[in-house]
Amino acid sequence: FSPLEVRPVNDDLPVEAAPGATRTLEWAAGWFNDTWTGADGIAPETAFACAGANVAAVYKFAEGGALERYFPGRADISNLTALNQYDTFLILLTAPVTCEMPIVGAPI
């Protein structure tokens, strides 16, 4: 997580959470870069279920630099089959969304 701030700001960013805890993500409409903290092997339709029809696209780089993509309801042009813990992805949302994302593994 590397925020770019153009004005003075005081942020309190907790970086440690117990396994089984959740983080609330509040996204506005638009593009967001985020990291999956859930379990390995989660299908994108499951991972982003709480965002519902507001997900327009998800992209992630796979091993070797290949680009994987997920478009809800478009299996013919989607090739992102699963997210693994700590996969970073770019997501496009068409409307504001609040999601509860699970934390797995030991605290950092």
C-alpha positions as CSV (number, residue, x, y, z in Angstrom):
1,F,0.0,0.0,0.0
2,S,1.6,3.2,-1.1
3,P,-0.7,6.2,-1.0
4,L,0.3,9.4,-2.9
5,E,-0.8,12.4,-0.9
6,V,-0.5,16.0,-2.3
7,R,-1.5,17.7,1.0
8,P,-0.5,17.2,4.6
9,V,-2.5,14.2,6.0
10,N,-2.5,12.2,9.2
11,D,-3.5,8.5,8.5
12,D,-3.9,5.8,11.1
13,L,-3.6,2.6,9.0
14,P,-3.8,-0.6,11.0
15,V,-1.6,-3.2,9.3
16,E,-2.2,-6.2,11.6
17,A,-5.3,-8.3,12.0
18,A,-6.0,-11.7,13.4
19,P,-6.9,-14.6,11.1
20,G,-10.7,-14.8,10.6
21,A,-11.1,-11.0,11.0
22,T,-12.5,-8.9,8.1
23,R,-11.6,-5.5,6.7
24,T,-14.3,-3.2,5.4
25,L,-13.5,-1.8,2.0
26,E,-15.4,1.2,0.8
27,W,-14.9,1.8,-2.9
28,A,-16.3,4.7,-4.9
29,A,-17.1,4.2,-8.6
30,G,-13.9,3.9,-10.7
31,W,-10.6,2.0,-10.8
32,F,-9.0,0.6,-7.7
33,N,-5.8,-1.4,-7.1
34,D,-6.1,-3.8,-4.2
35,T,-4.8,-7.1,-2.7
36,W,-6.8,-10.2,-2.0
37,T,-6.4,-11.3,1.6
38,G,-8.7,-14.3,1.5
39,A,-7.9,-17.9,1.0
40,D,-6.2,-19.4,-2.0
41,G,-8.1,-20.6,-5.0
42,I,-11.2,-18.3,-4.7
43,A,-13.1,-17.9,-7.9
44,P,-13.6,-14.2,-8.9
45,E,-17.4,-14.4,-8.9
46,T,-17.1,-15.6,-5.2
47,A,-14.4,-13.1,-4.3
48,F,-16.4,-10.1,-5.6
49,A,-19.9,-11.3,-4.8
50,C,-20.5,-8.5,-2.3
51,A,-19.9,-5.9,-5.1
52,G,-22.6,-7.6,-7.2
53,A,-23.4,-6.1,-10.6
54,N,-21.1,-3.1,-9.9
55,V,-18.0,-5.0,-11.0
56,A,-17.3,-4.1,-14.6
57,A,-13.8,-5.7,-14.9
58,V,-10.9,-7.2,-12.9
59,Y,-7.3,-7.5,-14.1
60,K,-4.4,-9.2,-12.4
61,F,-0.9,-10.1,-13.5
62,A,-0.2,-13.9,-13.4
63,E,3.2,-15.6,-13.1
64,G,5.4,-14.8,-16.1
65,G,3.7,-11.4,-16.6
66,A,0.6,-12.7,-18.4
67,L,-2.5,-10.6,-17.8
68,E,-5.6,-12.4,-16.5
69,R,-9.0,-10.7,-16.7
70,Y,-12.5,-11.2,-15.4
71,F,-15.7,-9.7,-16.8
72,P,-18.8,-10.8,-14.9
73,G,-21.1,-12.9,-17.1
74,R,-18.6,-13.0,-19.9
75,A,-16.8,-16.4,-19.6
76,D,-16.0,-16.2,-23.3
77,I,-13.5,-13.3,-22.7
78,S,-12.5,-14.0,-19.1
79,N,-9.4,-16.0,-18.1
80,L,-9.0,-15.2,-14.4
81,T,-10.1,-18.4,-12.7
82,A,-8.9,-17.9,-9.1
83,L,-7.4,-15.4,-6.7
84,N,-4.7,-16.5,-4.2
85,Q,-3.8,-14.9,-1.0
86,Y,-1.8,-11.7,-1.7
87,D,-2.7,-11.5,-5.4
88,T,-2.9,-7.8,-6.4
89,F,-5.7,-6.9,-8.8
90,L,-7.1,-3.9,-10.5
91,I,-10.9,-3.6,-10.3
92,L,-13.3,-1.3,-12.1
93,L,-16.6,-0.5,-10.3
94,T,-19.6,1.2,-11.9
95,A,-21.1,2.4,-8.5
96,P,-20.0,2.8,-4.9
97,V,-19.5,-0.5,-3.0
98,T,-18.9,-1.5,0.6
99,C,-17.4,-5.0,1.0
100,E,-16.3,-7.2,3.9
101,M,-13.1,-8.9,2.9
102,P,-11.7,-11.8,5.0
103,I,-8.2,-11.9,6.5
104,V,-6.4,-15.3,6.5
105,G,-3.1,-16.5,7.8
106,A,-1.0,-15.1,10.6
107,P,-0.8,-11.4,11.3
108,I,2.1,-9.6,9.6
